[in-house]
Amino acid sequence: MTQVESALQGVITPEMEHVAGQEGINADFVRQGVGVGTIVIPRNRKRCNVSAVGIGAGLRTKVSASIGLYGEQAEVDTEVEKIRAAVAAGTDSIMDLSVSGDIDRMRRVTLATSTTPVGTLPLYQAVAEAAKKYGSSVKMNVDELFEVIERQAADGVDFLALHCGTTMDIVRRAKQEGRIDPLVSYGGSHLIGWMVHNGRENPLYEQYDRVLEIARKYDITVSLADGMRPGCLADSLDGAQVHELVILGELVRRAREAGVQIMVKGPGHVPLNHLKATVVLQRSLCKGAPYFVFGPVVTDIAAGYDHISAAIGGALSAWAGAAFLCYVTASEHLGLPNVEQVREGVVAARIAAHAGDLAKGHPGAADWDLELSKARKLLNWKKQIELAIDPQRAEYMRKTRSEDSSKACAMCGKYCAMDLVSNYLGTAKLSC
Amino acid sequence: MTQVESALQGVITPEMEHVAGQEGINADFVRQGVGVGTIVIPRNRKRCNVSAVGIGAGLRTKVSASIGLYGEQAEVDTEVEKIRAAVAAGTDSIMDLSVSGDIDRMRRVTLATSTTPVGTLPLYQAVAEAAKKYGSSVKMNVDELFEVIERQAADGVDFLALHCGTTMDIVRRAKQEGRIDPLVSYGGSHLIGWMVHNGRENPLYEQYDRVLEIARKYDITVSLADGMRPGCLADSLDGAQVHELVILGELVRRAREAGVQIMVKGPGHVPLNHLKATVVLQRSLCKGAPYFVFGPVVTDIAAGYDHISAAIGGALSAWAGAAFLCYVTASEHLGLPNVEQVREGVVAARIAAHAGDLAKGHPGAADWDLELSKARKLLNWKKQIELAIDPQRAEYMRKTRSEDSSKACAMCGKYCAMDLVSNYLGTAKLSC
């Protein structure tokens, strides 16, 4: 039985129990969410050493960090360092998005290293292997693509990102519409190149049942990737994007009927005034399937600071109901992140997720802020540092950037203004 | 004549002309805004070497960076470095918030260094001088406070932050309400300490006409500081904050009647779901006077990353109608920023301001993003770097974090998927 089937039969699995414990909520609420598909718990049957994570309605907003081999200089060890940094910084999942090098090894090392759920995008490997075998990715054989999906599934990957909804109809619509930036999805571009060259429909759409069969076998969560995600603000909410989202809604229904957990990947590049509409649209078309947005950045001009731009978009998305935020690092649009940028990317996404949870009144979210605010009032530095989203960074800044506050204040002398005020207000001593 | 009086008499001043040129709008629109008070152009009659900046409705959202001497280790030279970094990073104004050391010298150096408008908070100096003279800030004499205000005005300061609305009534309300974090405004705390100790009303409220007289004399813009700004999310939009905002609305009206330009300072710490209400409330109570918000941060737990938390709050504030964003640096709540944190703080605030401008459809805002997106599609790296919000940072990251993209792609070989797709879509060559 898959998690969905257990849920529908009223069975609370150990994964649901674990998620309920983590979230401090009733296990039956989690079971119901998994049953109707508003919650997913990505966990491959074969996966070991993983702490189950719930993503969806009524749960804390989650974040994901991406690593992977890219280019000739990429090394597995460097990526392992990034995984460790991301997990230490509090990511809820890792995606291995390797496109070159020893992709099998990188994935297996990722699964062994990460204590959080792991996702992959099998098309990248299928494309790389076809390029090696035939001299071009467009020569890829459909069975070979499915062989890679099965291989990655058999390794224990918890969720698979697949461009199942990028159909020829949608590609034609993109052509008619004349986008500013037609395609920015790496997998989507290779897939569409294949479709155009071979004059064939997207095999992941045509043979979607085969996708679901593999997902069922390993109880993998499918993450429907959006091959047509806009690559700039000007293309946001255009016909191609929305048409693909309609198709993704159809694929969500079919996955649920097959007892497969499913979530939907989202943009990318969204102006603030499109954010709520984008999330509301997805929740309606995809019948509440968890929305996994990529940032999104809220301006195109913040290269070098896209983690900040994405935190703005992520916070609004989370507030509007997106359940899962894919981090964006400071080096997005410029190159690959180093370890420090991975860490900052995870923290920025967590700030966004938490700001969203606070805004929608997620139970327990405000307690964290309240506890820290009380410690701040009492000048309890130890507790302030402990409660900071990144205690190590907070402690370092406190050490390097603050004056010695133990010295007597030269401003008030015998009559301390702060004492006067705090006595008057009947509160603890104020700081100056 | 002050700017307001000129505007009301139909006279377009050189400052209004300059602002109109900068914004690419009609000078009479600026004149009308200054006349009714929805736009301010902070510019002291005596100030030299400054490029006039307009703040308010219909203009690009502006940002401000704060520097200043604080503590025994503070040095004028270090702060000058921060001013230069902030101006280079694109700040629209500098506030010198010195509380110790040679405050007169720091201010004069700031005015000489900054090419943007300069603001100060005279209460800090008055408090420091009283502490030195009498052994305690609560012994400060009211005439001495006004002497400092006049001294700073005479130096050429363009806008003065003054806690004119923090009345005894409001302090009593804060006491009744039992805030989590009663007071976080440094100036507000010293002022209230003085009020409680001396059993007297706030002299900046009682003698507000005297404040306006100085402002008129030098044609200074008054920035009404919020002594009661909440210090944590839990205190947002409480009775004390809103009561003070009601008083600030009264003071806006009186300033306008006196021909004085006025803006209103805002919070601080605001959950996302309070942001729009906070801005709408200010715009209603203060009859459209420009709102100068302090970030705001959207969670209390982001110490070490408060520039990111503030960018989230700033973007939403700008979208909702706040005209001016005071930056928050990564070291907020932990210590004082170094030069790099000043630079990052300015850029984060500018990203927020621009995201807000895009969302509200500010004329011209989208052009910047569009131009960069077109350069991105064409793989025109030179132009992408030039158009990035911080070209120096973007170029550095591109150099250090990217693969050599000049090499032939090993993925597609003879049949390049990107060529196939771009030929099909009829666009320029896509990147992979």
Contacts between the chains, C-beta under 8 A, distances in Angstrom:
chain1	res1	chain2	res2	distance
A	70	B	403	7.2
A	71	B	403	3.8
A	72	B	403	7.2
A	73	B	403	6.8
A	99	B	411	7.7
A	100	B	410	7.5
A	100	B	411	8.0
A	127	B	411	6.4
A	127	B	417	7.9
A	128	B	411	6.6
A	131	B	410	6.4
A	131	B	411	4.7
A	131	B	412	6.6
A	131	B	413	6.4
A	135	B	413	4.1
A	135	B	414	6.2
A	136	B	412	5.3
A	136	B	413	4.2
A	136	B	414	5.7
A	136	B	415	4.0
A	136	B	416	7.8
A	136	B	417	7.9
A	137	B	411	5.4
A	137	B	412	5.5
A	137	B	415	7.8
A	137	B	417	5.4
A	138	B	412	7.1
A	138	B	415	4.6
A	138	B	417	5.8
A	138	B	420	6.6
A	139	B	415	7.2
A	171	B	424	7.4
A	171	B	425	7.9
A	174	B	425	6.5
A	175	B	424	6.7
A	175	B	425	5.0
A	175	B	426	6.8
A	179	B	427	7.8
A	180	B	370	6.8
A	180	B	373	5.1
A	180	B	374	6.4
A	180	B	377	6.7
A	181	B	373	5.4
A	181	B	376	6.4
A	181	B	377	4.7
A	182	B	377	7.6
A	182	B	421	7.4
A	182	B	422	7.4
A	182	B	425	5.0
A	182	B	427	5.1
A	182	B	430	6.7
A	183	B	421	6.2
A	183	B	425	7.7
A	183	B	430	5.7
A	186	B	432	6.2
A	189	B	417	6.1
A	189	B	418	6.0
A	189	B	421	5.8
A	189	B	430	5.9
A	189	B	432	6.0
A	190	B	411	7.4
A	190	B	417	4.7
A	190	B	432	7.2
A	192	B	417	7.6
A	192	B	421	5.0
A	192	B	424	7.8
A	193	B	412	7.4
A	193	B	415	7.8
A	193	B	416	7.5
A	193	B	417	2.6
A	193	B	418	6.6
A	193	B	419	7.9
A	193	B	420	4.4
A	193	B	421	5.0
A	194	B	417	6.7
A	196	B	420	4.8
A	196	B	421	6.1
A	196	B	423	7.9
A	196	B	424	4.6
A	197	B	415	6.1
A	197	B	417	7.6
A	197	B	420	5.1
A	231	B	373	7.2
A	231	B	376	7.4
A	231	B	377	7.7
A	232	B	369	6.8
A	232	B	370	7.6
A	232	B	373	3.5
A	232	B	376	7.1
A	233	B	358	6.7
A	233	B	366	7.0
A	233	B	369	5.1
A	233	B	370	8.0
A	233	B	373	7.3
A	234	B	366	7.2
A	234	B	369	7.0
A	234	B	370	5.4
A	234	B	373	6.0
A	271	B	355	7.7
A	271	B	358	5.1
A	271	B	359	5.7
A	272	B	315	6.3
A	272	B	316	7.4
A	272	B	319	5.5
A	272	B	355	5.6
A	272	B	356	7.0
A	272	B	358	6.9
A	272	B	359	3.6
A	273	B	319	7.2
A	273	B	358	7.8
A	273	B	359	4.2
A	273	B	360	7.4
A	273	B	361	7.7
A	298	B	315	6.5
A	298	B	355	4.2
A	298	B	358	7.2
A	298	B	359	7.7
A	299	B	351	6.4
A	299	B	354	5.4
A	299	B	355	5.1
A	299	B	358	6.1
A	299	B	369	5.9
A	300	B	369	4.0
A	300	B	370	7.9
A	300	B	372	5.0
A	300	B	373	5.1
A	300	B	376	7.4
A	301	B	354	6.8
A	301	B	368	5.6
A	301	B	369	5.7
A	301	B	372	5.3
A	301	B	387	6.3
A	301	B	388	6.3
A	301	B	389	5.1
A	302	B	351	5.0
A	302	B	388	7.6
A	302	B	389	5.4
A	303	B	384	6.8
A	303	B	385	8.0
A	303	B	388	4.4
A	303	B	389	7.6
A	303	B	394	4.7
A	303	B	397	7.6
A	304	B	388	6.0
A	304	B	389	7.3
A	304	B	390	5.4
A	304	B	393	3.9
A	304	B	394	4.4
A	304	B	396	7.9
A	304	B	397	5.4
A	305	B	344	7.8
A	305	B	347	5.7
A	305	B	348	6.8
A	305	B	351	6.0
A	305	B	389	6.6
A	305	B	390	6.8
A	305	B	393	7.3
A	307	B	308	7.4
A	308	B	307	7.4
A	308	B	308	5.4
A	308	B	311	5.0
A	308	B	347	7.9
A	308	B	348	5.2
A	308	B	351	5.5
A	309	B	351	5.6
A	309	B	355	7.0
A	311	B	308	5.0
A	311	B	311	6.6
A	311	B	312	5.8
A	312	B	311	5.8
A	312	B	312	5.1
A	312	B	315	4.5
A	312	B	351	7.4
A	312	B	352	6.7
A	312	B	355	5.6
A	315	B	272	6.3
A	315	B	298	6.6
A	315	B	312	4.6
A	316	B	272	7.4
A	316	B	316	7.4
A	319	B	272	5.5
A	319	B	273	7.2
A	330	B	397	7.0
A	331	B	397	5.1
A	331	B	401	4.6
A	333	B	376	7.2
A	333	B	384	7.7
A	334	B	394	6.1
A	334	B	397	4.3
A	334	B	398	4.7
A	334	B	401	6.0
A	334	B	402	6.3
A	335	B	397	6.0
A	335	B	398	6.1
A	335	B	400	7.2
A	335	B	401	2.9
A	335	B	402	3.3
A	335	B	403	7.4
A	336	B	401	5.6
A	336	B	402	7.2
A	336	B	403	7.7
A	337	B	401	7.0
A	338	B	401	6.8
A	341	B	401	7.9
A	344	B	305	7.8
A	347	B	305	5.7
A	347	B	308	7.9
A	348	B	305	6.8
A	348	B	308	5.2
A	351	B	299	6.4
A	351	B	302	5.0
A	351	B	305	6.0
A	351	B	308	5.5
A	351	B	309	5.5
A	351	B	312	7.3
A	352	B	312	6.7
A	354	B	299	5.4
A	354	B	301	6.8
A	355	B	271	7.7
A	355	B	272	5.6
A	355	B	298	4.2
A	355	B	299	5.1
A	355	B	309	7.0
A	355	B	312	5.6
A	356	B	272	7.0
A	358	B	233	6.7
A	358	B	271	5.1
A	358	B	272	6.8
A	358	B	273	7.8
A	358	B	298	7.2
A	358	B	299	6.0
A	359	B	271	5.7
A	359	B	272	3.6
A	359	B	273	4.2
A	359	B	298	7.7
A	360	B	273	7.4
A	361	B	273	7.7
A	366	B	233	7.0
A	366	B	234	7.1
A	368	B	301	5.6
A	369	B	232	6.8
A	369	B	233	5.1
A	369	B	234	7.0
A	369	B	299	5.9
A	369	B	300	4.0
A	369	B	301	5.7
A	370	B	180	6.8
A	370	B	232	7.6
A	370	B	233	8.0
A	370	B	234	5.4
A	370	B	300	7.9
A	372	B	300	5.0
A	372	B	301	5.3
A	373	B	180	5.1
A	373	B	181	5.4
A	373	B	231	7.2
A	373	B	232	3.5
A	373	B	233	7.3
A	373	B	234	6.1
A	373	B	300	5.1
A	374	B	180	6.4
A	376	B	181	6.3
A	376	B	231	7.4
A	376	B	232	7.1
A	376	B	300	7.4
A	376	B	333	7.2
A	377	B	180	6.7
A	377	B	181	4.7
A	377	B	182	7.6
A	377	B	231	7.7
A	384	B	303	6.8
A	384	B	333	7.8
A	387	B	301	6.3
A	388	B	301	6.3
A	388	B	302	7.6
A	388	B	303	4.4
A	388	B	304	6.0
A	389	B	301	5.1
A	389	B	302	5.5
A	389	B	303	7.6
A	389	B	304	7.3
A	389	B	305	6.6
A	390	B	304	5.4
A	390	B	305	6.8
A	393	B	304	3.9
A	393	B	305	7.3
A	394	B	303	4.7
A	394	B	304	4.4
A	394	B	334	6.1
A	396	B	304	7.9
A	397	B	303	7.7
A	397	B	304	5.4
A	397	B	330	7.1
A	397	B	331	5.1
A	397	B	334	4.4
A	397	B	335	6.0
A	398	B	334	4.7
A	398	B	335	6.2
A	400	B	335	7.2
A	401	B	331	4.6
A	401	B	334	6.1
A	401	B	335	2.9
A	401	B	336	5.6
A	401	B	337	7.1
A	401	B	338	6.7
A	401	B	341	8.0
A	402	B	334	6.3
A	402	B	335	3.4
A	402	B	336	7.2
A	403	B	70	7.2
A	403	B	71	3.7
A	403	B	72	7.2
A	403	B	73	6.9
A	403	B	335	7.4
A	403	B	336	7.7
A	410	B	100	7.5
A	410	B	131	6.4
A	411	B	99	7.7
A	411	B	127	6.4
A	411	B	128	6.6
A	411	B	131	4.6
A	411	B	137	5.4
A	411	B	190	7.4
A	412	B	131	6.6
A	412	B	136	5.2
A	412	B	137	5.5
A	412	B	138	7.1
A	412	B	193	7.4
A	413	B	131	6.4
A	413	B	135	4.1
A	413	B	136	4.3
A	414	B	135	6.1
A	414	B	136	5.8
A	415	B	136	4.0
A	415	B	137	7.8
A	415	B	138	4.6
A	415	B	139	7.3
A	415	B	193	7.8
A	415	B	197	6.1
A	416	B	136	7.8
A	416	B	193	7.5
A	417	B	127	7.9
A	417	B	136	7.9
A	417	B	137	5.4
A	417	B	138	5.8
A	417	B	189	6.1
A	417	B	190	4.8
A	417	B	192	7.6
A	417	B	193	2.6
A	417	B	194	6.7
A	417	B	197	7.6
A	418	B	189	6.1
A	418	B	193	6.6
A	419	B	193	7.9
A	420	B	138	6.6
A	420	B	193	4.4
A	420	B	196	4.9
A	420	B	197	5.1
A	421	B	182	7.4
A	421	B	183	6.3
A	421	B	189	5.8
A	421	B	192	5.0
A	421	B	193	5.0
A	421	B	196	6.1
A	422	B	182	7.4
A	423	B	196	7.9
A	424	B	171	7.5
A	424	B	175	6.8
A	424	B	192	7.8
A	424	B	196	4.6
A	425	B	171	7.9
A	425	B	174	6.5
A	425	B	175	5.0
A	425	B	182	5.0
A	425	B	183	7.8
A	426	B	175	6.8
A	427	B	179	7.8
A	427	B	182	5.1
A	430	B	182	6.7
A	430	B	183	5.8
A	430	B	189	6.0
A	432	B	186	6.4
A	432	B	189	6.1
A	432	B	190	7.3
